[in-house]
Amino acid sequence: MTAGIHARLDRIGTDGKFLTIPMDHGLTLGAVRGLVDIEGTIDAVTRGGADAVLTQKGIAPRVHANKNDAGYIVHLNGSTAGGPDANDKRITGTVEAAVKAGADAVSFHINVGSASEPEQITDLGELTERASELGIPVLAMAYARGPGVDGANPERLAHAVRLAEELGADVVKTGYSGDAESFTQVVDATRLPVLIAGGEPAGDSASLEAVRGAMDAGASGVSMGRTVFQHDDPEAMTRAVSGVVHDDRTVEEALDRAGLAVEA
C-alpha cells in the first residue's frame, strides 16, 4: 500500500474506523427524500460525525462546500431500479474523473453471484490497478446478490469480501449476516477493513443493533445510506451511529447521547 493510499484512507476514516454516508442513490432511485436538498443533508451528516460522504461524480460541486472537512468518495458504477437488471452495474466514471472531482477515494459495486458478475470482476480488477497507480484507495461494495443467492448467508458474504481483497480493494463493504457470531466468519475471511451496509431502514434501534453486532464481530465501521439520509434528523442519527462505531457505545447509550428516543 502506497503512502498516498495510506494518507487518503486517513481522510475517509478515523483511527482505522469508517463511518461513510453513501448518497449515490439519485442515480438508482432518483431525487428521493433526503437527496433533493443534498447540500443540507451533507452538512447535517458531516456535522453529526460522518467521516466521509459518497456520491456520483456529477454531484461533486454540491458536496465540497457542505462537507465540513469530511472525506469525499466518488462512486464509479451504477444502475437504475427501473432498468432491466438492477444488479448489472455499469461503469459511470474513471479514477481520473474522480480525482478531478476532488475525491479522496473511489468506490465500485460488485454483485457476487449475479449474471453480470464476470464483467464486474474484470472492471473492478482494472479499476484497482489504475487507482493504485495514482495512490487512490478503493472501497469495494461487494454483495452476495443474484438468482437464488441468499444475501445474508455468511459463507456467501465471506466469499464476496475475500473476492474484493483478491482484486486489490483497500476497504470492503458488504451486507450484514444478522448476528455477530455469524458475521465473525465474514470479517475473518479478509484482512481488509470490513464495513456493513445499512440496507432498508429498519428503525433506529434495529439499525444500531446491526452496527453494534458488526463491530462486536470485528468490523471496522459502516457505509449507511437511506437509514441516515432519509431519517427525520440525519445529524442525530449520524451521531448515534458514530457513538457505536467510534466511541464503542451500546445502542441505548448511543441513542440517548444523540437525543433520539430509545424504542421500546
C-alpha positions as YAML, in Angstrom:
chain: A
units: angstrom
residues:
- id: 1
  name: MET
  ca: [0.00, 0.00, 0.00]
- id: 2
  name: THR
  ca: [1.46, 3.33, -1.05]
- id: 3
  name: ALA
  ca: [1.91, 6.40, 1.15]
- id: 4
  name: GLY
  ca: [-0.77, 8.15, -0.90]
- id: 5
  name: ILE
  ca: [-3.32, 5.42, -0.22]
- id: 6
  name: HIS
  ca: [-2.48, 5.47, 3.50]
- id: 7
  name: ALA
  ca: [-2.85, 9.24, 3.62]
- id: 8
  name: ARG
  ca: [-6.16, 9.22, 1.79]
- id: 9
  name: LEU
  ca: [-7.56, 6.40, 3.92]
- id: 10
  name: ASP
  ca: [-6.96, 8.69, 6.89]
- id: 11
  name: ARG
  ca: [-9.11, 11.32, 5.15]
- id: 12
  name: ILE
  ca: [-12.10, 8.97, 4.86]
- id: 13
  name: GLY
  ca: [-11.80, 7.35, 8.29]
- id: 14
  name: THR
  ca: [-10.72, 7.98, 11.87]
- id: 15
  name: ASP
  ca: [-8.15, 5.76, 13.58]
- id: 16
  name: GLY
  ca: [-8.93, 2.86, 11.27]
- id: 17
  name: LYS
  ca: [-12.70, 3.11, 11.70]
- id: 18
  name: PHE
  ca: [-15.05, 4.31, 8.98]
- id: 19
  name: LEU
  ca: [-18.46, 5.99, 9.00]
- id: 20
  name: THR
  ca: [-19.40, 6.68, 5.40]
- id: 21
  name: ILE
  ca: [-22.74, 8.03, 4.20]
- id: 22
  name: PRO
  ca: [-23.35, 6.97, 0.58]
- id: 23
  name: MET
  ca: [-25.70, 9.26, -1.32]
- id: 24
  name: ASP
  ca: [-25.33, 7.93, -4.84]
- id: 25
  name: HIS
  ca: [-28.96, 6.77, -4.75]
- id: 26
  name: GLY
  ca: [-30.06, 9.61, -7.02]
- id: 27
  name: LEU
  ca: [-28.80, 7.59, -9.96]
- id: 28
  name: THR
  ca: [-30.56, 4.43, -8.76]
- id: 29
  name: LEU
  ca: [-33.81, 5.85, -7.39]
- id: 30
  name: GLY
  ca: [-34.00, 9.49, -8.46]
- id: 31
  name: ALA
  ca: [-34.29, 12.58, -6.27]
- id: 32
  name: VAL
  ca: [-35.75, 10.76, -3.27]
- id: 33
  name: ARG
  ca: [-36.34, 12.25, 0.17]
- id: 34
  name: GLY
  ca: [-33.07, 13.36, 1.70]
- id: 35
  name: LEU
  ca: [-31.39, 13.92, -1.66]
- id: 36
  name: VAL
  ca: [-33.46, 16.80, -3.08]
- id: 37
  name: ASP
  ca: [-31.59, 19.22, -0.82]
- id: 38
  name: ILE
  ca: [-28.43, 17.13, -0.81]
- id: 39
  name: GLU
  ca: [-26.40, 20.14, 0.30]
- id: 40
  name: GLY
  ca: [-28.35, 20.33, 3.56]
- id: 41
  name: THR
  ca: [-28.13, 16.59, 4.10]
- id: 42
  name: ILE
  ca: [-24.37, 16.54, 3.54]
- id: 43
  name: ASP
  ca: [-23.97, 19.40, 6.01]
- id: 44
  name: ALA
  ca: [-26.11, 17.56, 8.59]
- id: 45
  name: VAL
  ca: [-24.42, 14.16, 8.40]
- id: 46
  name: THR
  ca: [-20.91, 15.59, 8.47]
- id: 47
  name: ARG
  ca: [-21.79, 17.78, 11.45]
- id: 48
  name: GLY
  ca: [-23.10, 14.59, 13.04]
- id: 49
  name: GLY
  ca: [-19.76, 12.85, 12.69]
- id: 50
  name: ALA
  ca: [-19.61, 11.16, 9.29]
- id: 51
  name: ASP
  ca: [-16.02, 10.54, 8.24]
- id: 52
  name: ALA
  ca: [-16.89, 10.71, 4.55]
- id: 53
  name: VAL
  ca: [-19.74, 11.10, 2.10]
- id: 54
  name: LEU
  ca: [-20.09, 9.32, -1.22]
- id: 55
  name: THR
  ca: [-21.79, 10.40, -4.45]
- id: 56
  name: GLN
  ca: [-21.54, 10.02, -8.19]
- id: 57
  name: LYS
  ca: [-19.08, 12.44, -9.83]
- id: 58
  name: GLY
  ca: [-21.69, 14.88, -11.14]
- id: 59
  name: ILE
  ca: [-22.77, 15.81, -7.61]
- id: 60
  name: ALA
  ca: [-19.24, 16.89, -6.61]
- id: 61
  name: PRO
  ca: [-19.95, 20.65, -6.95]
- id: 62
  name: ARG
  ca: [-22.76, 20.26, -4.41]
- id: 63
  name: VAL
  ca: [-20.56, 18.34, -1.97]
- id: 64
  name: HIS
  ca: [-17.42, 20.30, -1.25]
- id: 65
  name: ALA
  ca: [-18.90, 23.48, 0.22]
- id: 66
  name: ASN
  ca: [-21.04, 21.47, 2.62]
- id: 67
  name: LYS
  ca: [-18.92, 18.57, 3.88]
- id: 68
  name: ASN
  ca: [-17.29, 20.29, 6.86]
- id: 69
  name: ASP
  ca: [-13.82, 18.89, 6.09]
- id: 70
  name: ALA
  ca: [-15.07, 15.31, 5.89]
- id: 71
  name: GLY
  ca: [-13.67, 12.97, 3.24]
- id: 72
  name: TYR
  ca: [-15.21, 12.51, -0.18]
- id: 73
  name: ILE
  ca: [-15.63, 9.28, -2.17]
- id: 74
  name: VAL
  ca: [-16.76, 9.14, -5.80]
- id: 75
  name: HIS
  ca: [-18.70, 6.07, -6.86]
- id: 76
  name: LEU
  ca: [-17.80, 4.72, -10.29]
- id: 77
  name: ASN
  ca: [-20.61, 2.43, -11.39]
- id: 78
  name: GLY
  ca: [-24.36, 2.09, -11.07]
- id: 79
  name: SER
  ca: [-27.74, 1.01, -12.36]
- id: 80
  name: THR
  ca: [-31.36, 2.14, -12.01]
- id: 81
  name: ALA
  ca: [-34.10, 0.45, -10.03]
- id: 82
  name: GLY
  ca: [-36.34, 0.59, -13.10]
- id: 83
  name: GLY
  ca: [-33.84, -0.90, -15.53]
- id: 84
  name: PRO
  ca: [-33.82, -4.45, -16.91]
- id: 85
  name: ASP
  ca: [-31.40, -5.72, -14.25]
- id: 86
  name: ALA
  ca: [-30.64, -3.67, -11.15]
- id: 87
  name: ASN
  ca: [-27.69, -5.97, -10.36]
- id: 88
  name: ASP
  ca: [-25.98, -5.10, -13.65]
- id: 89
  name: LYS
  ca: [-23.81, -2.19, -12.52]
- id: 90
  name: ARG
  ca: [-22.24, -0.25, -15.40]
- id: 91
  name: ILE
  ca: [-19.16, 1.99, -15.24]
- id: 92
  name: THR
  ca: [-20.04, 5.66, -14.74]
- id: 93
  name: GLY
  ca: [-16.61, 7.24, -14.44]
- id: 94
  name: THR
  ca: [-12.86, 6.80, -14.16]
- id: 95
  name: VAL
  ca: [-10.35, 7.22, -11.38]
- id: 96
  name: GLU
  ca: [-9.05, 10.30, -13.20]
- id: 97
  name: ALA
  ca: [-12.55, 11.80, -13.29]
- id: 98
  name: ALA
  ca: [-12.90, 11.16, -9.56]
- id: 99
  name: VAL
  ca: [-9.59, 12.90, -8.86]
- id: 100
  name: LYS
  ca: [-10.71, 15.88, -10.95]
- id: 101
  name: ALA
  ca: [-13.91, 15.94, -8.86]
- id: 102
  name: GLY
  ca: [-11.85, 16.23, -5.67]
- id: 103
  name: ALA
  ca: [-12.26, 12.67, -4.42]
- id: 104
  name: ASP
  ca: [-10.13, 11.20, -1.64]
- id: 105
  name: ALA
  ca: [-11.16, 7.67, -2.68]
- id: 106
  name: VAL
  ca: [-13.29, 5.82, -5.19]
- id: 107
  name: SER
  ca: [-15.86, 3.06, -4.78]
- id: 108
  name: PHE
  ca: [-17.19, 0.31, -7.01]
- id: 109
  name: HIS
  ca: [-20.15, -2.06, -6.61]
- id: 110
  name: ILE
  ca: [-19.90, -5.77, -7.47]
- id: 111
  name: ASN
  ca: [-22.67, -8.36, -7.09]
- id: 112
  name: VAL
  ca: [-21.13, -11.77, -6.48]
- id: 113
  name: GLY
  ca: [-23.49, -14.38, -7.87]
- id: 114
  name: SER
  ca: [-25.26, -12.13, -10.37]
- id: 115
  name: ALA
  ca: [-25.43, -12.63, -14.12]
- id: 116
  name: SER
  ca: [-23.14, -9.63, -14.55]
- id: 117
  name: GLU
  ca: [-20.53, -10.85, -12.06]
- id: 118
  name: PRO
  ca: [-17.89, -11.71, -14.74]
- id: 119
  name: GLU
  ca: [-17.87, -8.21, -16.20]
- id: 120
  name: GLN
  ca: [-17.84, -6.64, -12.74]
- id: 121
  name: ILE
  ca: [-14.84, -8.76, -11.73]
- id: 122
  name: THR
  ca: [-12.97, -7.53, -14.80]
- id: 123
  name: ASP
  ca: [-13.98, -3.92, -14.19]
- id: 124
  name: LEU
  ca: [-13.01, -3.94, -10.51]
- id: 125
  name: GLY
  ca: [-9.67, -5.57, -11.26]
- id: 126
  name: GLU
  ca: [-8.84, -2.89, -13.82]
- id: 127
  name: LEU
  ca: [-10.07, -0.12, -11.51]
- id: 128
  name: THR
  ca: [-7.89, -1.18, -8.58]
- id: 129
  name: GLU
  ca: [-4.80, -1.28, -10.81]
- id: 130
  name: ARG
  ca: [-5.38, 2.26, -12.07]
- id: 131
  name: ALA
  ca: [-6.27, 3.56, -8.62]
- id: 132
  name: SER
  ca: [-3.11, 2.04, -7.15]
- id: 133
  name: GLU
  ca: [-1.01, 3.80, -9.79]
- id: 134
  name: LEU
  ca: [-2.49, 7.12, -8.64]
- id: 135
  name: GLY
  ca: [-2.43, 6.39, -4.91]
- id: 136
  name: ILE
  ca: [-6.23, 6.41, -4.59]
- id: 137
  name: PRO
  ca: [-7.96, 3.99, -2.17]
- id: 138
  name: VAL
  ca: [-10.74, 1.75, -3.48]
- id: 139
  name: LEU
  ca: [-13.84, 0.90, -1.46]
- id: 140
  name: ALA
  ca: [-15.38, -2.24, -2.96]
- id: 141
  name: MET
  ca: [-19.09, -2.67, -2.31]
- id: 142
  name: ALA
  ca: [-19.11, -6.46, -2.55]
- id: 143
  name: TYR
  ca: [-22.53, -8.04, -2.10]
- id: 144
  name: ALA
  ca: [-23.86, -11.57, -2.39]
- id: 145
  name: ARG
  ca: [-26.65, -10.97, -4.90]
- id: 146
  name: GLY
  ca: [-28.12, -12.87, -7.79]
- id: 147
  name: PRO
  ca: [-30.66, -15.57, -8.70]
- id: 148
  name: GLY
  ca: [-31.08, -17.92, -5.75]
- id: 149
  name: VAL
  ca: [-28.40, -16.14, -3.71]
- id: 150
  name: ASP
  ca: [-29.05, -15.55, 0.00]
- id: 151
  name: GLY
  ca: [-27.62, -12.08, 0.59]
- id: 152
  name: ALA
  ca: [-27.31, -12.66, 4.34]
- id: 153
  name: ASN
  ca: [-25.56, -16.04, 4.14]
- id: 154
  name: PRO
  ca: [-22.21, -15.64, 5.95]
- id: 155
  name: GLU
  ca: [-20.40, -18.02, 3.61]
- id: 156
  name: ARG
  ca: [-21.59, -16.03, 0.61]
- id: 157
  name: LEU
  ca: [-20.66, -12.75, 2.28]
- id: 158
  name: ALA
  ca: [-17.25, -14.13, 3.25]
- id: 159
  name: HIS
  ca: [-16.65, -15.05, -0.39]
- id: 160
  name: ALA
  ca: [-17.67, -11.55, -1.51]
- id: 161
  name: VAL
  ca: [-15.30, -9.74, 0.85]
- id: 162
  name: ARG
  ca: [-12.43, -12.09, 0.03]
- id: 163
  name: LEU
  ca: [-13.03, -11.52, -3.67]
- id: 164
  name: ALA
  ca: [-12.67, -7.77, -3.06]
- id: 165
  name: GLU
  ca: [-9.30, -8.29, -1.40]
- id: 166
  name: GLU
  ca: [-8.16, -10.68, -4.14]
- id: 167
  name: LEU
  ca: [-8.94, -7.99, -6.72]
- id: 168
  name: GLY
  ca: [-6.95, -5.30, -4.91]
- id: 169
  name: ALA
  ca: [-9.51, -3.25, -2.97]
- id: 170
  name: ASP
  ca: [-8.43, -1.36, 0.16]
- id: 171
  name: VAL
  ca: [-11.73, -1.37, 2.08]
- id: 172
  name: VAL
  ca: [-14.80, -3.56, 1.57]
- id: 173
  name: LYS
  ca: [-18.48, -3.01, 2.28]
- id: 174
  name: THR
  ca: [-20.97, -5.86, 2.36]
- id: 175
  name: GLY
  ca: [-24.33, -6.91, 3.77]
- id: 176
  name: TYR
  ca: [-24.85, -7.94, 7.39]
- id: 177
  name: SER
  ca: [-25.47, -11.59, 8.18]
- id: 178
  name: GLY
  ca: [-27.85, -10.80, 11.02]
- id: 179
  name: ASP
  ca: [-25.77, -11.52, 14.14]
- id: 180
  name: ALA
  ca: [-22.28, -11.01, 15.48]
- id: 181
  name: GLU
  ca: [-21.39, -14.70, 15.69]
- id: 182
  name: SER
  ca: [-22.02, -15.42, 12.02]
- id: 183
  name: PHE
  ca: [-20.53, -12.11, 10.88]
- id: 184
  name: THR
  ca: [-17.21, -13.05, 12.50]
- id: 185
  name: GLN
  ca: [-16.83, -15.53, 9.63]
- id: 186
  name: VAL
  ca: [-17.15, -12.66, 7.18]
- id: 187
  name: VAL
  ca: [-14.61, -10.44, 8.93]
- id: 188
  name: ASP
  ca: [-12.16, -13.34, 9.27]
- id: 189
  name: ALA
  ca: [-12.27, -14.00, 5.51]
- id: 190
  name: THR
  ca: [-10.21, -10.90, 4.70]
- id: 191
  name: ARG
  ca: [-7.54, -8.61, 6.10]
- id: 192
  name: LEU
  ca: [-9.36, -5.60, 4.65]
- id: 193
  name: PRO
  ca: [-11.40, -3.29, 6.90]
- id: 194
  name: VAL
  ca: [-14.99, -4.58, 6.60]
- id: 195
  name: LEU
  ca: [-17.94, -2.18, 6.66]
- id: 196
  name: ILE
  ca: [-21.61, -3.11, 6.72]
- id: 197
  name: ALA
  ca: [-24.32, -1.63, 4.55]
- id: 198
  name: GLY
  ca: [-27.39, -0.05, 6.06]
- id: 199
  name: GLY
  ca: [-29.94, -1.60, 3.71]
- id: 200
  name: GLU
  ca: [-33.64, -0.85, 4.05]
- id: 201
  name: PRO
  ca: [-34.32, 1.43, 7.05]
- id: 202
  name: ALA
  ca: [-35.49, -0.76, 9.93]
- id: 203
  name: GLY
  ca: [-35.89, 1.72, 12.77]
- id: 204
  name: ASP
  ca: [-33.21, 3.40, 14.86]
- id: 205
  name: SER
  ca: [-32.70, 0.65, 17.44]
- id: 206
  name: ALA
  ca: [-32.69, -2.19, 14.92]
- id: 207
  name: SER
  ca: [-30.23, -0.34, 12.68]
- id: 208
  name: LEU
  ca: [-27.89, 0.37, 15.56]
- id: 209
  name: GLU
  ca: [-28.17, -3.21, 16.82]
- id: 210
  name: ALA
  ca: [-26.81, -4.31, 13.44]
- id: 211
  name: VAL
  ca: [-23.95, -1.82, 13.74]
- id: 212
  name: ARG
  ca: [-23.21, -2.98, 17.29]
- id: 213
  name: GLY
  ca: [-23.22, -6.63, 16.21]
- id: 214
  name: ALA
  ca: [-20.91, -5.96, 13.29]
- id: 215
  name: MET
  ca: [-18.45, -4.03, 15.44]
- id: 216
  name: ASP
  ca: [-18.50, -6.80, 18.06]
- id: 217
  name: ALA
  ca: [-17.61, -9.22, 15.26]
- id: 218
  name: GLY
  ca: [-14.56, -7.16, 14.36]
- id: 219
  name: ALA
  ca: [-15.91, -4.91, 11.61]
- id: 220
  name: SER
  ca: [-14.34, -1.51, 11.02]
- id: 221
  name: GLY
  ca: [-17.47, 0.55, 10.54]
- id: 222
  name: VAL
  ca: [-20.43, 1.21, 8.29]
- id: 223
  name: SER
  ca: [-21.41, 2.63, 4.95]
- id: 224
  name: MET
  ca: [-25.01, 3.53, 5.71]
- id: 225
  name: GLY
  ca: [-27.21, 5.46, 3.29]
- id: 226
  name: ARG
  ca: [-31.00, 5.66, 3.47]
- id: 227
  name: THR
  ca: [-31.11, 4.77, 7.17]
- id: 228
  name: VAL
  ca: [-29.30, 8.04, 7.79]
- id: 229
  name: PHE
  ca: [-30.03, 10.45, 4.95]
- id: 230
  name: GLN
  ca: [-33.79, 9.71, 4.98]
- id: 231
  name: HIS
  ca: [-34.01, 9.95, 8.77]
- id: 232
  name: ASP
  ca: [-36.14, 12.74, 10.21]
- id: 233
  name: ASP
  ca: [-32.95, 14.01, 11.88]
- id: 234
  name: PRO
  ca: [-29.93, 12.90, 9.80]
- id: 235
  name: GLU
  ca: [-27.47, 14.72, 12.06]
- id: 236
  name: ALA
  ca: [-28.73, 12.97, 15.18]
- id: 237
  name: MET
  ca: [-28.82, 9.55, 13.51]
- id: 238
  name: THR
  ca: [-25.26, 10.01, 12.27]
- id: 239
  name: ARG
  ca: [-24.21, 10.98, 15.77]
- id: 240
  name: ALA
  ca: [-25.83, 7.82, 17.14]
- id: 241
  name: VAL
  ca: [-24.06, 5.60, 14.59]
- id: 242
  name: SER
  ca: [-20.79, 7.38, 15.34]
- id: 243
  name: GLY
  ca: [-21.32, 6.66, 19.02]
- id: 244
  name: VAL
  ca: [-21.27, 2.93, 18.30]
- id: 245
  name: VAL
  ca: [-18.53, 2.96, 15.62]
- id: 246
  name: HIS
  ca: [-16.12, 5.47, 17.11]
- id: 247
  name: ASP
  ca: [-16.97, 5.56, 20.83]
- id: 248
  name: ASP
  ca: [-17.87, 1.89, 21.37]
- id: 249
  name: ARG
  ca: [-21.19, 2.79, 22.97]
- id: 250
  name: THR
  ca: [-24.12, 0.49, 23.50]
- id: 251
  name: VAL
  ca: [-27.19, 1.03, 21.36]
- id: 252
  name: GLU
  ca: [-29.06, 2.62, 24.25]
- id: 253
  name: GLU
  ca: [-26.17, 4.93, 25.14]
- id: 254
  name: ALA
  ca: [-25.70, 5.97, 21.52]
- id: 255
  name: LEU
  ca: [-29.38, 6.80, 21.06]
- id: 256
  name: ASP
  ca: [-29.53, 8.70, 24.35]
- id: 257
  name: ARG
  ca: [-26.38, 10.74, 23.64]
- id: 258
  name: ALA
  ca: [-27.74, 11.61, 20.18]
- id: 259
  name: GLY
  ca: [-31.04, 12.78, 21.62]
- id: 260
  name: LEU
  ca: [-33.05, 10.04, 19.97]
- id: 261
  name: ALA
  ca: [-35.73, 8.12, 21.82]
- id: 262
  name: VAL
  ca: [-34.87, 4.57, 22.82]
- id: 263
  name: GLU
  ca: [-37.55, 2.44, 21.15]
- id: 264
  name: ALA
  ca: [-39.49, 0.04, 23.32]
...
